[in-house]
Amino acid sequence: CVAQIQRYLTAFPLMKRTMRVDSHQHTHAVPAVFDALSQAVAELGVTVTHLRCPIEPLAPHRAAGSNMPPVNLAKDALITWLWRKNRGKMPAACEVPLFCGVVLSGAMDTVDWPLLDAFESLAADRGKNVQVLFHPVSVPIEQCLDPENAPFAGACASEARNREAERLRYLAETHR
C-alpha cells in the first residue's frame, strides 16, 4: 500500500491533502487490506477526504423494482459483511457517499430514473451524496491488462460494458 500511494503521489503530489480511496473489486473492504491501507495512509501523512464504502442498500432497488441477480446479492452481502468489520476505522472528516453498483453489476444498463431517484431520496435522508459505479466501454480482449486471465479479460471485453456506456448517454440526454 505504501509503494502504491508513493507512486501515485509522485505523479500527483497535491493529492496528499485530498486523497480519494477506492480499490479494484472493492478489495479495500477486506479488513486486513483496509488496516494495511490505513497504516500506509498514516505513515505517509496522507489526508483521506473520500472513501468508497461499497455497502449498497437494497431499499432503492426494491422501490424501483430492480431485477437483482442472486449472484450479485451474494456478492453484496459478502462485501457488506467484510466492510462492517471496518466500522470505527474511517478517517476523520472523510466523505463516504451512498453507493450503487454491485447489486446490478453486469446489468448496469438497466439503471433507470426510478432507481436513481430512489437512491437520491435515500441519500438526501442520510445527508450524503450518491456514487454510482459504471464500467462503460469494453476493450478488445487482446488489449486487456491480463488477456490470459479469461474471467478478467472476458469482463473487460464484455459487450455489457458498451451497453452501460449507452445507458449513461441515455441518462445524460434525459437528465431531469
Backbone hydrogen bonds, N-H to C=O, Kabsch-Sander energy under -0.5 kcal/mol:
donor,donor_aa,acceptor,acceptor_aa,energy
5,I,1,C,-2.5
6,Q,2,V,-2.8
7,R,3,A,-2.3
8,Y,4,Q,-2.3
9,L,5,I,-2.8
10,T,6,Q,-1.7
11,A,7,R,-1.3
12,F,8,Y,-2.4
15,M,12,F,-1.7
16,K,13,P,-1.5
17,R,14,L,-1.3
18,T,15,M,-0.6
19,M,47,T,-2.4
21,V,50,H,-3.1
26,H,23,S,-1.7
27,T,24,H,-1.5
29,A,26,H,-2.2
30,V,27,T,-1.6
33,V,30,V,-0.7
34,F,30,V,-2.9
35,D,31,P,-2.7
36,A,32,A,-2.0
37,L,33,V,-2.8
38,S,34,F,-2.9
39,Q,35,D,-2.4
40,A,36,A,-2.3
41,V,37,L,-2.5
42,A,38,S,-2.3
43,E,39,Q,-2.7
44,L,40,A,-2.2
45,G,41,V,-0.7
45,G,42,A,-0.8
46,V,41,V,-2.3
47,T,16,K,-3.0
48,V,46,V,-0.6
49,T,19,M,-2.6
49,T,47,T,-0.6
50,H,19,M,-1.3
51,L,95,E,-2.4
52,R,21,V,-2.3
53,C,51,L,-0.6
56,E,54,P,-0.7
62,R,58,L,-2.4
63,A,59,A,-2.8
64,A,60,P,-1.9
65,G,61,H,-0.7
65,G,62,R,-0.7
66,S,61,H,-2.8
68,M,66,S,-1.0
72,N,69,P,-0.8
73,L,69,P,-1.9
74,A,70,P,-2.2
75,K,71,V,-2.0
76,D,72,N,-2.8
77,A,73,L,-2.3
78,L,74,A,-2.3
79,I,75,K,-2.6
80,T,76,D,-2.6
81,W,77,A,-2.4
82,L,78,L,-2.6
83,W,79,I,-3.1
84,R,80,T,-2.3
85,K,81,W,-0.6
85,K,82,L,-1.2
86,N,83,W,-2.5
87,R,84,R,-1.3
89,K,86,N,-2.0
94,C,91,P,-1.0
95,E,49,T,-2.6
98,L,129,N,-2.9
99,F,55,I,-0.7
100,C,131,Q,-2.2
105,S,102,V,-1.9
107,A,104,L,-3.3
110,T,107,A,-2.2
111,V,108,M,-1.6
116,L,112,D,-2.3
117,D,113,W,-3.2
118,A,114,P,-2.0
119,F,115,L,-2.3
120,E,116,L,-2.7
121,S,117,D,-2.3
122,L,118,A,-2.0
123,A,119,F,-2.7
124,A,120,E,-2.4
125,D,121,S,-2.2
126,R,122,L,-1.7
127,G,123,A,-0.7
127,G,124,A,-0.8
128,K,123,A,-2.8
131,Q,98,L,-3.3
132,V,130,V,-0.5
133,L,100,C,-3.0
133,L,131,Q,-0.5
134,F,132,V,-0.6
137,V,161,R,-1.8
139,V,156,C,-1.5
143,Q,140,P,-2.4
144,C,141,I,-1.3
149,N,146,D,-1.7
150,A,148,E,-1.3
153,A,149,N,-3.3
154,G,150,A,-2.7
155,A,151,P,-1.7
156,C,152,F,-2.2
157,A,153,A,-2.3
158,S,155,A,-1.0
161,R,158,S,-1.1
162,N,158,S,-0.6
163,R,159,E,-1.8
164,E,160,A,-2.0
165,A,161,R,-1.9
166,E,162,N,-2.1
167,R,163,R,-2.2
168,L,164,E,-2.4
169,R,165,A,-2.1
170,Y,166,E,-2.5
171,L,167,R,-2.9
172,A,168,L,-2.3
173,E,169,R,-2.4
174,T,170,Y,-2.0
175,H,172,A,-0.8
